[in-house]
Amino acid sequence: MNQNYKNIMNTLTSITNESIFTGTPNNEYHSLFMGVILRALLDVSKPSLNKEPSRIKVDRLAARSWFFATSGVTCENFEYVCDIAGINPVAMRSVATKVLKRKDIYNVRKEINSFFNKED
C-alpha cells in the first residue's frame, strides 16, 4: 500500500483504536479505490451552507448512504471498494462516523484535500 495512503488513513484513524488495514496486496486499482473512499469522506463531511447548490446536497446524501447502508447494492458496493483498497469496511464506517462528529471538521477536510495535492 502506498505510504501516502497509509499516512492519511493513520491520521483519520487516530480518532479510533481500530485496525483499518486488511493487508490486501497492492494492485493497479488500489489508488483509484482509495481516492473513491477519500472523495466520499469529503462529500459526506462537507458542512451545509445556506443557498448551496442542490448537487452538493445530493452528493452529501449519496455519500452518507454509501458509507452507512447495511444491505443492498449500495452496501455491497462500499464493501467491494473497501476490499480493493485494503480497508476494513466496518472500521471505515467507524472512521466516517467519528469524522462527522469532529468539532474540527474543517481541519480534517483540509488534511484529506492536501492528500489529493501530494505527488507520489
MDTraj code that builds the backbone (N, CA, C; nanometers):
import mdtraj as md
import numpy as np

residues = "MET ASN GLN ASN TYR LYS ASN ILE MET ASN THR LEU THR SER ILE THR ASN GLU SER ILE PHE THR GLY THR PRO ASN ASN GLU TYR HIS SER LEU PHE MET GLY VAL ILE LEU ARG ALA LEU LEU ASP VAL SER LYS PRO SER LEU ASN LYS GLU PRO SER ARG ILE LYS VAL ASP ARG LEU ALA ALA ARG SER TRP PHE PHE ALA THR SER GLY VAL THR CYS GLU ASN PHE GLU TYR VAL CYS ASP ILE ALA GLY ILE ASN PRO VAL ALA MET ARG SER VAL ALA THR LYS VAL LEU LYS ARG LYS ASP ILE TYR ASN VAL ARG LYS GLU ILE ASN SER PHE PHE ASN LYS GLU ASP".split()
xyz = np.array([
    [0.0854, -0.1174, 0.0000],
    [0.0000, 0.0000, 0.0000],
    [0.0898, 0.1234, 0.0000],
    [0.0547, 0.2202, -0.0821],
    [0.1282, 0.3449, -0.0930],
    [0.1374, 0.4111, 0.0447],
    [0.2556, 0.4612, 0.0794],
    [0.2763, 0.5216, 0.2110],
    [0.1888, 0.6446, 0.2327],
    [0.1620, 0.7216, 0.1266],
    [0.0747, 0.8385, 0.1408],
    [-0.0649, 0.7971, 0.1869],
    [-0.1159, 0.6847, 0.1344],
    [-0.2475, 0.6360, 0.1767],
    [-0.2439, 0.5920, 0.3221],
    [-0.1369, 0.5248, 0.3599],
    [-0.1248, 0.4824, 0.4994],
    [-0.1215, 0.6033, 0.5913],
    [-0.0490, 0.7071, 0.5499],
    [-0.0393, 0.8260, 0.6343],
    [-0.1748, 0.8927, 0.6537],
    [-0.2502, 0.9111, 0.5453],
    [-0.3795, 0.9786, 0.5595],
    [-0.4758, 0.8930, 0.6406],
    [-0.4764, 0.7624, 0.6178],
    [-0.5670, 0.6767, 0.6932],
    [-0.5248, 0.6713, 0.8400],
    [-0.3941, 0.6708, 0.8678],
    [-0.3492, 0.6739, 1.0072],
    [-0.3896, 0.8043, 1.0742],
    [-0.3846, 0.9151, 0.9986],
    [-0.4289, 1.0433, 1.0528],
    [-0.5771, 1.0364, 1.0879],
    [-0.6574, 0.9828, 0.9963],
    [-0.8017, 0.9734, 1.0205],
    [-0.8345, 0.8719, 1.1289],
    [-0.7615, 0.7622, 1.1333],
    [-0.7922, 0.6566, 1.2300],
    [-0.7373, 0.6868, 1.3679],
    [-0.6619, 0.7947, 1.3818],
    [-0.6157, 0.8293, 1.5158],
    [-0.7341, 0.8609, 1.6068],
    [-0.8515, 0.8772, 1.5454],
    [-0.9722, 0.9031, 1.6216],
    [-1.0267, 0.7716, 1.6789],
    [-0.9776, 0.6584, 1.6295],
    [-1.0254, 0.5283, 1.6772],
    [-0.9055, 0.4403, 1.7114],
    [-0.9326, 0.3296, 1.7748],
    [-0.8273, 0.2325, 1.8041],
    [-0.8392, 0.1105, 1.7140],
    [-0.9246, 0.1183, 1.6146],
    [-0.9492, 0.0031, 1.5295],
    [-0.8436, -0.0084, 1.4197],
    [-0.8124, -0.1305, 1.3838],
    [-0.7223, -0.1534, 1.2715],
    [-0.8028, -0.1396, 1.1440],
    [-0.7617, -0.0471, 1.0595],
    [-0.8385, -0.0210, 0.9381],
    [-0.7841, -0.0974, 0.8181],
    [-0.6583, -0.1359, 0.8218],
    [-0.5970, -0.2019, 0.7073],
    [-0.6195, -0.3524, 0.7119],
    [-0.6553, -0.4098, 0.5966],
    [-0.6819, -0.5532, 0.5912],
    [-0.5618, -0.6326, 0.5430],
    [-0.4630, -0.5642, 0.4926],
    [-0.3456, -0.6331, 0.4420],
    [-0.3606, -0.6811, 0.2992],
    [-0.4647, -0.6338, 0.2296],
    [-0.4825, -0.6696, 0.0895],
    [-0.3617, -0.6217, 0.0108],
    [-0.3044, -0.7068, -0.0743],
    [-0.1876, -0.6645, -0.1508],
    [-0.2210, -0.5513, -0.2484],
    [-0.1233, -0.4667, -0.2721],
    [-0.1406, -0.3550, -0.3644],
    [-0.1664, -0.4075, -0.5053],
    [-0.2524, -0.3417, -0.5808],
    [-0.2762, -0.3770, -0.7200],
    [-0.2974, -0.2494, -0.7987],
    [-0.3171, -0.2622, -0.9281],
    [-0.3257, -0.1433, -1.0128],
    [-0.4485, -0.0574, -0.9842],
    [-0.5477, -0.1096, -0.9158],
    [-0.6683, -0.0336, -0.8871],
    [-0.6704, 0.0270, -0.7463],
    [-0.5724, -0.0059, -0.6670],
    [-0.5678, 0.0381, -0.5274],
    [-0.5826, 0.1898, -0.5143],
    [-0.5034, 0.2650, -0.5880],
    [-0.5068, 0.4117, -0.5780],
    [-0.6429, 0.4672, -0.6169],
    [-0.7020, 0.4115, -0.7196],
    [-0.8337, 0.4559, -0.7635],
    [-0.9361, 0.4388, -0.6522],
    [-0.9391, 0.3237, -0.5898],
    [-1.0393, 0.2962, -0.4883],
    [-1.0129, 0.3711, -0.3574],
    [-0.8856, 0.3949, -0.3247],
    [-0.8552, 0.4803, -0.2091],
    [-0.9052, 0.6220, -0.2364],
    [-0.8887, 0.6683, -0.3583],
    [-0.9384, 0.8003, -0.3959],
    [-1.0891, 0.8092, -0.3836],
    [-1.1591, 0.7021, -0.4206],
    [-1.3057, 0.6985, -0.4085],
    [-1.3463, 0.7131, -0.2617],
    [-1.2795, 0.6411, -0.1738],
    [-1.3116, 0.6473, -0.0306],
    [-1.2859, 0.7873, 0.0247],
    [-1.1705, 0.8433, -0.0085],
    [-1.1375, 0.9769, 0.0427],
    [-1.2305, 1.0839, -0.0140],
    [-1.2659, 1.0712, -0.1429],
    [-1.3599, 1.1674, -0.2031],
    [-1.4961, 1.1585, -0.1343],
    [-1.5390, 1.0363, -0.1034],
    [-1.6660, 1.0181, -0.0340],
    [-1.6606, 1.0785, 0.1065],
    [-1.5451, 1.0685, 0.1735],
    [-1.5298, 1.1323, 0.3045],
    [-1.5432, 1.2839, 0.2935],
    [-1.4864, 1.3398, 0.1875],
    [-1.5019, 1.4840, 0.1654],
    [-1.6485, 1.5193, 0.1397],
    [-1.7149, 1.4397, 0.0580],
    [-1.8556, 1.4672, 0.0258],
    [-1.9445, 1.4578, 0.1495],
    [-1.9259, 1.3534, 0.2280],
    [-2.0133, 1.3321, 0.3433],
    [-1.9862, 1.4350, 0.4537],
    [-1.8662, 1.4868, 0.4605],
    [-1.8304, 1.5788, 0.5695],
    [-1.8425, 1.7261, 0.5314],
    [-1.8832, 1.7543, 0.4083],
    [-1.8961, 1.8941, 0.3667],
    [-2.0076, 1.9607, 0.4477],
    [-1.9737, 2.0682, 0.5206],
    [-2.0755, 2.1361, 0.6008],
    [-2.1859, 2.1954, 0.5129],
    [-2.3081, 2.1943, 0.5649],
    [-2.4218, 2.2530, 0.4934],
    [-2.4112, 2.4046, 0.4985],
    [-2.4418, 2.4664, 0.3864],
    [-2.4420, 2.6123, 0.3775],
    [-2.5766, 2.6583, 0.3245],
    [-2.6152, 2.7779, 0.3624],
    [-2.7373, 2.8357, 0.3050],
    [-2.7149, 2.8567, 0.1560],
    [-2.8147, 2.8333, 0.0798],
    [-2.8133, 2.8560, -0.0645],
    [-2.7055, 2.7759, -0.1376],
    [-2.6687, 2.6589, -0.0848],
    [-2.5733, 2.5752, -0.1563],
    [-2.6446, 2.5074, -0.2731],
    [-2.5707, 2.4764, -0.3789],
    [-2.6325, 2.4092, -0.4936],
    [-2.6920, 2.2738, -0.4520],
    [-2.8023, 2.2384, -0.5137],
    [-2.8675, 2.1117, -0.4796],
    [-2.7765, 1.9931, -0.5078],
    [-2.6843, 2.0049, -0.6037],
    [-2.5897, 1.8987, -0.6355],
    [-2.5050, 1.8619, -0.5129],
    [-2.4675, 1.9625, -0.4343],
    [-2.3867, 1.9374, -0.3145],
    [-2.4682, 1.8605, -0.2111],
    [-2.5951, 1.8963, -0.1957],
    [-2.6826, 1.8239, -0.1027],
    [-2.6979, 1.6784, -0.1456],
    [-2.7161, 1.6583, -0.2753],
    [-2.7310, 1.5225, -0.3285],
    [-2.6030, 1.4427, -0.3064],
    [-2.4877, 1.5044, -0.3329],
    [-2.3592, 1.4360, -0.3114],
    [-2.3405, 1.3981, -0.1649],
    [-2.3770, 1.4875, -0.0743],
    [-2.3631, 1.4614, 0.0685],
    [-2.4522, 1.3434, 0.1106],
    [-2.5765, 1.3445, 0.0647],
    [-2.6690, 1.2356, 0.0985],
    [-2.6260, 1.1022, 0.0370],
    [-2.5776, 1.1074, -0.0872],
    [-2.5318, 0.9846, -0.1526],
    [-2.4107, 0.9274, -0.0793],
    [-2.3197, 1.0136, -0.0374],
    [-2.2017, 0.9664, 0.0362],
    [-2.2425, 0.9073, 0.1705],
    [-2.3364, 0.9707, 0.2379],
    [-2.3848, 0.9176, 0.3664],
    [-2.4454, 0.7795, 0.3463],
    [-2.5286, 0.7654, 0.2440],
    [-2.5887, 0.6351, 0.2141],
    [-2.4816, 0.5320, 0.1822],
    [-2.3812, 0.5722, 0.1059],
    [-2.2758, 0.4805, 0.0658],
    [-2.2006, 0.4279, 0.1871],
    [-2.1654, 0.5163, 0.2791],
    [-2.0917, 0.4724, 0.3984],
    [-2.1771, 0.3879, 0.4922],
    [-2.3049, 0.4214, 0.5067],
    [-2.3814, 0.3649, 0.6161],
    [-2.4920, 0.2677, 0.5772],
    [-2.5080, 0.2362, 0.4482],
    [-2.6065, 0.1350, 0.4089],
    [-2.5665, 0.0006, 0.4690],
    [-2.6644, -0.0723, 0.5202],
    [-2.6344, -0.2007, 0.5842],
    [-2.6758, -0.3207, 0.5004],
    [-2.7439, -0.2946, 0.3900],
    [-2.7803, -0.4034, 0.2990],
    [-2.8039, -0.3454, 0.1606],
    [-2.8103, -0.4343, 0.0636],
    [-2.8395, -0.3921, -0.0725],
    [-2.7154, -0.3607, -0.1542],
    [-2.7395, -0.3112, -0.2734],
    [-2.6333, -0.2848, -0.3700],
    [-2.5358, -0.1786, -0.3186],
    [-2.5879, -0.0751, -0.2538],
    [-2.5014, 0.0319, -0.2036],
    [-2.4038, -0.0227, -0.1000],
    [-2.4527, -0.1055, -0.0112],
    [-2.3671, -0.1685, 0.0897],
    [-2.2629, -0.2581, 0.0237],
    [-2.3054, -0.3381, -0.0721],
    [-2.2138, -0.4274, -0.1430],
    [-2.1062, -0.3473, -0.2164],
    [-2.1461, -0.2356, -0.2776],
    [-2.0510, -0.1512, -0.3486],
    [-1.9465, -0.0948, -0.2526],
    [-1.9914, -0.0440, -0.1384],
    [-1.8999, 0.0100, -0.0372],
    [-1.8005, -0.0965, 0.0077],
    [-1.8500, -0.2145, 0.0383],
    [-1.7623, -0.3213, 0.0866],
    [-1.6647, -0.3665, -0.0218],
    [-1.7075, -0.3686, -0.1459],
    [-1.6200, -0.4042, -0.2579],
    [-1.5078, -0.3009, -0.2724],
    [-1.5428, -0.1737, -0.2696],
    [-1.4427, -0.0671, -0.2820],
    [-1.3426, -0.0748, -0.1673],
    [-1.3920, -0.0947, -0.0459],
    [-1.3022, -0.1083, 0.0690],
    [-1.2095, -0.2276, 0.0533],
    [-1.2631, -0.3394, 0.0062],
    [-1.1829, -0.4595, -0.0128],
    [-1.0681, -0.4342, -0.1105],
    [-1.0968, -0.3737, -0.2244],
    [-0.9926, -0.3459, -0.3236],
    [-0.8913, -0.2464, -0.2682],
    [-0.9381, -0.1513, -0.1856],
    [-0.8487, -0.0507, -0.1277],
    [-0.7672, -0.1052, -0.0101],
    [-0.8008, -0.2249, 0.0375],
    [-0.7284, -0.2826, 0.1512],
    [-0.7727, -0.2238, 0.2842],
    [-0.8989, -0.1812, 0.2902],
    [-0.9537, -0.1169, 0.4091],
    [-1.0657, -0.2034, 0.4669],
    [-1.0676, -0.2172, 0.5962],
    [-1.1740, -0.2901, 0.6647],
    [-1.3009, -0.2041, 0.6598],
    [-1.4097, -0.2518, 0.5957],
    [-1.5295, -0.1689, 0.5819],
    [-1.5951, -0.1318, 0.7152],
    [-1.5926, -0.2203, 0.8124],
    [-1.6507, -0.1895, 0.9433],
    [-1.5722, -0.0771, 1.0102],
    [-1.4402, -0.0872, 1.0053],
    [-1.3561, 0.0178, 1.0633],
    [-1.3722, 0.1484, 0.9868],
    [-1.3885, 0.1403, 0.8539],
    [-1.4056, 0.2620, 0.7738],
    [-1.5355, 0.3317, 0.8086],
    [-1.6409, 0.2566, 0.8329],
    [-1.7676, 0.3174, 0.8757],
    [-1.7500, 0.3880, 1.0102],
    [-1.6736, 0.3255, 1.0978],
    [-1.6466, 0.3864, 1.2280],
    [-1.5684, 0.5164, 1.2118],
    [-1.4710, 0.5151, 1.1231],
    [-1.3931, 0.6363, 1.0965],
    [-1.4841, 0.7451, 1.0415],
    [-1.5693, 0.7107, 0.9454],
    [-1.6610, 0.8098, 0.8869],
    [-1.7532, 0.8678, 0.9941],
    [-1.8036, 0.7844, 1.0829],
    [-1.8897, 0.8319, 1.1913],
    [-1.8152, 0.9302, 1.2793],
    [-1.6935, 0.8958, 1.3164],
    [-1.6148, 0.9826, 1.4042],
    [-1.5748, 1.1118, 1.3336],
    [-1.5446, 1.1035, 1.2043],
    [-1.5130, 1.2246, 1.1278],
    [-1.6318, 1.3192, 1.1309],
    [-1.7514, 1.2669, 1.1126],
    [-1.8720, 1.3504, 1.1119],
    [-1.8994, 1.4158, 1.2471],
    [-1.8496, 1.3576, 1.3533],
    [-1.8704, 1.4130, 1.4874],
    [-1.7606, 1.5104, 1.5296],
    [-1.6560, 1.5208, 1.4502],
    [-1.5431, 1.6065, 1.4869],
    [-1.5830, 1.7536, 1.4906],
    [-1.5353, 1.8241, 1.5899],
    [-1.5566, 1.9687, 1.6000],
    [-1.4673, 2.0428, 1.5017],
    [-1.3541, 1.9821, 1.4682],
    [-1.2569, 2.0459, 1.3770],
    [-1.2689, 1.9895, 1.2351],
    [-1.3915, 1.9765, 1.1879],
    [-1.4165, 1.9151, 1.0573],
    [-1.3420, 1.9879, 0.9455],
    [-1.3256, 2.1182, 0.9589],
    [-1.2529, 2.1930, 0.8561],
    [-1.1068, 2.1469, 0.8485],
    [-1.0463, 2.1174, 0.9628],
    [-0.9085, 2.0680, 0.9637],
    [-0.8986, 1.9280, 0.9037],
    [-0.9960, 1.8442, 0.9349],
    [-0.9982, 1.7085, 0.8798],
    [-1.0114, 1.7148, 0.7279],
    [-1.1045, 1.7984, 0.6805],
    [-1.1239, 1.8133, 0.5354],
    [-0.9989, 1.8714, 0.4689],
    [-0.9333, 1.9620, 0.5366],
    [-0.8096, 2.0205, 0.4833],
    [-0.7019, 1.9128, 0.4683],
    [-0.6928, 1.8254, 0.5668],
    [-0.5960, 1.7153, 0.5623],
    [-0.6258, 1.6216, 0.4454],
    [-0.7520, 1.5871, 0.4267],
    [-0.7896, 1.4988, 0.3157],
    [-0.7614, 1.5677, 0.1830],
    [-0.7992, 1.6946, 0.1714],
    [-0.7731, 1.7691, 0.0472],
    [-0.6245, 1.7796, 0.0182],
    [-0.5424, 1.7978, 0.1213],
    [-0.3983, 1.8086, 0.0990],
    [-0.3413, 1.6793, 0.0437],
    [-0.4065, 1.5673, 0.0802],
    [-0.3628, 1.4385, 0.0269],
    [-0.3741, 1.4366, -0.1252],
    [-0.4839, 1.4896, -0.1777],
    [-0.5049, 1.4895, -0.3225],
    [-0.4054, 1.5785, -0.3957],
    [-0.3446, 1.6712, -0.3250],
    [-0.2486, 1.7623, -0.3867],
    [-0.1045, 1.7148, -0.3762],
    [-0.0828, 1.6002, -0.3099],
    [0.0528, 1.5454, -0.2967],
    [0.0902, 1.4724, -0.4238],
    [0.2170, 1.4771, -0.4537],
    [0.2698, 1.3991, -0.5661],
    [0.3421, 1.2785, -0.5109],
    [0.3275, 1.1663, -0.5822],
    [0.3957, 1.0415, -0.5368],
    [0.5438, 1.0504, -0.5587],
])
top = md.Topology()
chain = top.add_chain()
for i, resn in enumerate(residues, 1):
    res = top.add_residue(resn, chain, resSeq=i)
    for name in ("N", "CA", "C"):
        top.add_atom(name, md.element.get_by_symbol(name[0]), res)
traj = md.Trajectory(xyz[None], top)
